[in-house]
């Protein structure tokens, strides 16, 4: 069962074994946090004396009481709840606000309907309950068809509910690795007994912890929640942007960005009818880069280019449509393209990779400076990033980094982003050495 969750994969193993561009990388095992347990040290677990579930209940109840006191209306609606949350500083923390945005989005058709306090408490409890779960990674001792059944029996015996599970063949050994999320914390006796069972009957047990986990997409459609949350660019331009004073150009970008904002998972990507001026800008960039990529790009990049010409309309007088590119990548590696209106945060971008989603803008740089852009544009995305996502090894590497970003801390996200972007920079070059180590 393949489901992105927690810090799911030992990236060091994946990267160390990667054959892509003869890349050899060492990532410390503690890069992604967690505690490696053994039969001799499991007594050192942090058995905290507080109940996460009780804390969430208290937070939800207190929040609703304060909401009722702050709201002048005698009858509350979901719109009142939405407006109150938007004003409270605590709920502006990114990960908490995202949870509420997702929950309230499901109630868009009933925002003005009356709601009772118990319903609000239930919503608050669900959005705040990022604490009451534990993540565990472990490996089976032997290979075999019954390894999954044997592992799940340990959970059933202790009455533990699984909320997420992923199983996959181990990279280094003929065994299976499991990454699970369970209901409960180490304060619960049955959870502690489960950990003891896993230590006795499996190997490489890694306790990921029970601290607050940042919001992350649980399913691919959840990506719609953060796609509009760009750091810069889009239709709002800085004063030093080449197109800042060009009203026509800014209006054009605004329209393209609105299409990206409205896009939902499962819908066809909006087509952009590029005008002559935009196609000329693309052509200048295309002509400049083509001889350079033929001379310097890695073989994985160059192997894909002929297919892109044929399948996606890669030509100097035609800007490819993201829908065509997405269908092509899906047929090659399972990756999809999702339109966005600007630069995403590292967390959001990497989370998308976990679901095999690559984000791309559709607007193009200003015609006055065709060989310069202060932010990612369609030339940057399509001519720079897209080709390598058609390479199976690079696509798998990208997803592994994405999986590791799910639920990671801000510090871990920064580390993962460095690993990913530095790997891409090195891999674009046609290096003469047989092995690259850093």
N, C-alpha and C positions, 0 to 999 in steps of 0.2 A: 504494500500500500504506500504509494509515493505521495507524501504530504509535507510541504515545507513547514518546519516548526523549530522554534528555539534555535539554539546554535547546534545545527544538526550534524555536521560532518567534520571529521578531523581533516581540515584543509591541508595540513602538512603532508599527510599521506597522498592526497590527491595531487598536489602540486609536485611533490617529489617524484611521482611516477609519471607525470605528464610528458608525453612525447612531442607535444606541440613545439616546433621550432627548437628541438633539443634543449628545452628549458629545464633546468634543475633548480628548485627553490627549496629553501628550508624555512618553515614557519614554526616558531616555538609552539610547543603543545599548549602552553598556557596563554597563547595569544587570544584564544577564545574563552578564557576563563574556565571555571569548573574545578573540581577537586578529584584527582585520580585516587580511587579507593583500593584498598587491598584488605585481606582478612585481618591484617595486623593493625590497621589504622582507622577502621570504620568507627571505633569508639570516640574518635575525635570530632565527629559530626557536630555541626552547630544545632543543637536541639533547643531552639528558642522557646521561651516560656510564654510567648504571646500567641493568641489565636488569630490568624489572619481572617478567618471567616467572621469572627466576632467583630473585628475592626471594621471590616467592610459593612457589616450590618449597622454598626454605630454611625459610620460616615453617611450611609444612605439615609438613615432615619433623621439624623441631625440636619442634613441638607434639605430634606423635604420640610421639616419644621421651619427652618429659616426661610425657605421659599414661600411658604404660606404666610409668614409674618411680613415678608417684604412686598408681597403682591396685594395690591389694593382690591382686586376683584374677589368676590366671595366664591365664585366658581372658577376653578382653574381649567385651562385648556393646554394642549400640547404646545401651542404657540407661546403661552405664558412660560412654560418650562424652558422652551428654546431661548426665549429672550432673557430669562433669569440666568441661565447657564452662560450666555454670551457676556454678561456683565460681571460675573464672579471671577476674580483673578485666578483662583485655584484651578478653575476649569479651562484656563487659557494655556496651561501647560500642553505642549503639542500632542503628546501621546494620549492624554486624557480627553482632550477636546476632539481628537479624531474618533475616539470610541463613541462619544455622544453624537458627533456629526453623522456617523454611520447609522446609529440607532434611530435618530430622529428623521433621517432621510426616509426610512421605511414608513414613517407616519405622515408623509407629506400630504396625503389625501384626507387626513383627519386632524389637521393642526388646530382647527377651531372647534373641535368636538370637546365636550366636557370630559374631565378625567378625574378619577378619585385618587386619594393619596396613596392607597396601596399600589396602584398601577405605576405611579411615579417612583415609589420606593423600589419596585421591581426593576424599573429601567435604570435607576441609579445604581442598584446593586450589581446589575449585569455589566454596566460600564466601568464601575470602580473595581470590580473583582478581577484585577490583574495579579493579585497576590496569591490566591489560594490554589496554587498548582505547583507541581514539581516536575522537573525535566531530568531524564536519566538516559544515558547512552551506555550500551554494552555490546559485547560480541559473544556469539555462541562458541563453545569449545570445539565442536565438530560440525562438519558440513552434513547436510542431509535434509530430506523433504520434511521431516518432522521437527526441524529446529524451531520454526515459528510456533507450532502447536505447543512444544515443550516450554518455550519462553512465555507464551500467553497463559499457560497453566499456572505459572508462579503468581501472576497477577490475579487470576480467578480464585486461587486458593486463599489469598489474603483479602478478597473482596474489594479490590482496587479497580476503579473505573478509569479506563483510558480515554483521554480526550483527543489525542493525536498520536499517530504511529507511523513510522517509516521503516522499511526494511530494505536492505540492499546487500549484494555480495561485497565482501571485504576486498579492498584493493590489493592488499599485501598477502592475504592468506585465503585458503579455500574454505572460508567460514562466512557467516552473515553478521552484519552490524545492524543493531536496532536503535532507534531514537524515539523515545516516547515521552508524552506528557500525561501526567496523571492528576486526578483530583486528590488533594490532600497535601499536608506538609510534614516535615520531619517531627513535628510535635505529636503526630498521630502514631500510635503504637503499631498499627498495621503497615504503615508506610516504612517505619524503621525495620520491621520484620521482613518486608519485601526487599529492602536494600540488602539485608543479611542473606536472604535467599539468593539474590542475584550474585552476590560475591562468592557464594558457595558453588553455584551451578553454572556461572558464566565467567567471562574474563573481561578485563579492561573496563570495569564499571566506572562510569564518570557521572558524578552528581553535578548537574548544572545549576542547582540552587533553587531557592524559592523566593528570591527578591522580586521586586516589581519588574515586570517585563514590559518594555515599550510596546505601544500598539503596533501591530503588523497585519498585513492582509492575510486573511484565512483562506480566501479563495480568489481566483483570478479577477472576478468582477469587483472585488474590494479595491482594486487599483484605481477605480473611478473616483474613490474618495480623495486621493491626494494628487491626482493629475493636474488639478487646477492650481495647486499650491507651488508656484514657481518662485525661485529666488530673485530673478531679475529678467530682463529682456521682455519678451512678449510684445504687447502693444505700447508699454510704457518705456520710453527711451531716455537714457541719460543725456545730459547736455552736450557731451563730447562724442555722441554717436553720429556717424556720418549722415544718417537720415533724420536727425532731430528736427531740423528746420524744414523738412519736406513734408508738408501736410498731406499730399497725395499718397506718399509712401507710408506714412503713419496710419492713414485710414485703411490702406490696403492690408497692412499687417493686422490691424484691429479685426477686420473681417475674417482673416485666416485664423487668428487666435480664437475668435468666438466659435468657429467651427470645431476647433480642438476641444474647447471647453464643453461643448454640447455632446461630444462623442461619448458613447457608452459601449462597454464591452459587448461584443457580439454583433454590433452594427458594422456595416461597410464603412471604411474610412472615407471621409468626405473628399471628393475630388477637387483639386484646385486647377482652374483654367488659367494657367500662367500667361501673362501678356508678353508681347514682343520684347519689351525692355528687360523683363525678368529672364527670358530665355537667352538674350544676348549676354547678360551678366553670367549666367550659368555656363554659356559657351566659352567665355574668356577663362573662367576657372578650370573648366574641363580641358581646354587646350594647354593650359599651363601645367596641370598636374599629370596629364597622360604620359608624356615622356619621362617625367620624374619618377612616377610609380613603376614604369617599365624598367627603369634602371635601378631603383633602390628598394622597391617593395619586396616583402618576403614572398616565397613561392606560394604559400597558402592563399594570399591575397590575389596573386596573379592567376592562379588556377581558376578562380571563380569569375573573373572579369568577363571572359567570353560568354559565359552563360547569362550574365547580367545584361549584356548587349542584346542577346537574343530573347530572353524571357521578360525583361523589365524595361526595355527601351532605353538603355544607357547610350545616349548619343549626345553630341555637342549641341544639337538643335532641338533637344527634347528633355524636359525635366521629368524624370520618372515619378509616377504616382505611388504613394505609400501603400495603397491597397495591392498593387501588383507586386511590390517588393515583399510585403507581408506574406502573400500567398506563395511566393517563390521560396522564402526562407522557411516557411512552415513545411514545405515539401522536402527541403534539404535537411533541416535539423530540428524542426518543431518550434522554432522561434517565431514570434509574432511582432509586428510593429504597432505601436500605439502613438497616435499624434498627441503632442503636448504644445503648450504655448510659450515655453521658455525653459530655462535651466532648472532642473529639479535638485533637491538636496541629495547628498550621497546616500543617505538612508533610503529615500524613496526610490532612487535609481537602482540601487542594489537589490532592494526588495522586489522590484519588478523582474530582475534577472532570475530570481528564484522561480518565477512562474514562466520563464522563457519569454519575457516581454522586453523588447528594446524600444526606448522612447525616442521619438524624432520630431523635430519642428518641421513645418511646411513652408514657412516664409523664407525669403532669400535676402541676402545682404544688400546694402544700398549700392546702386549702380555707379555712384561716383568713386567708389573704392572697391572694385570687384575682387581684388586680391587681399582684402582685409575685412575681418569681421570681429567685433568685440564679444560676440556670443555665438553659440551654436546655431547654424542655419541649415537649410536643406542641402547646401553644398557640403558642409562639414559632416553632416550625418550620413548622407548617401555615398559620397565619394570617399569618406574617411572610414566610418565605422561599419557600414552595412556588409561589405564583402566578407569580412572575417566571420560574421555570424552564420555564413553558409558553410563554414568549415566545422565538421562534427567535433573535433577535439577542442577547438576554441569555444564552440557553443557549450560543450560540457563543462569546460573550465569556468566559463562565465556563470553558468547555473550554480556550480558548486560555491563560488564566491557569494552569489545571491542567497543561497540556502543558509550560508553561514551568517549572513546579515540579519536574518529573521530573528527579532527579539534581542539583538545585540545591544550593548551599551553604546553611548556616544563615542567613547574611547575606542571600542572595538570596531565601530563603523569607520572611524578615521584610519585605523590600521588596515582594515580590509580594502578601503578605497585606495590606499597607497599601493598595496599589493596588486590590485587589479589594474590601475592606470599605469603603473610602472611596467607591468608585464606587457600591456598593450604597446606602450612606447617602444620597448625593446623588440617586440615581435614584429612590428611593422617594418623594421629594418632588415635588409638582406645581409645578415651577419656572416662573416667568413669563418668565425670560430665554430667548432663543432659543439661546444657546450658553453652555456651561459650560466654563471652562478652568481647570485647576489642575495 
